[in-house]
Each structure stands twice: as structure tokens, then as C-alpha cells.
Amino acid sequence: MASMTLQVDPEKCERCDRCELEVGCFGQVVERPDRDSAPVIDEDRCYGCGLCTMICRHGAVVEKLRTSS
């Protein structure tokens, strides 16, 4: 069975901190490993609400297909 999840495209991410600081994510799933890295979305805790996709000015948060075995 396949489902959609969200991820940050590091090529598009400008590291502006909007998704991490302003998104109000219910699952608190947007994390930043360090200041130079793009944020990472914890797929296991993500509800798929899409708030991060709406707040990102650079289109860096994208959907990806997740397959479960």
C-alpha cells in the first residue's frame, strides 16, 4: 500500500526557518539537524496536514510517495 508523505527538497530550501518556526505543526515534525542543513520532516510523526507546504515561500516542501511493505 502506498501513501503520500512530505519532505524538504534541499536544493530549493533557502534555510529561512519559516517552516520550523512559523508552521505551527501539530506533530512538531519539522526539525533542523544544524544551521547549514535543510529541515527534515519526520515521516513517522507527520500527519500530512500540509501546513509546511503552504508556509514555504520557496516551494521546498514537496510530496513524495511512501510505500509500506
Secondary structure, DSSP 8 states (H G I E B T S, - for coil): -EEEEEEE-TTT----SHHHHTS--TT--EE-SSTTS--EE-TTT-----HHHHH-TT--EEEEEEE--
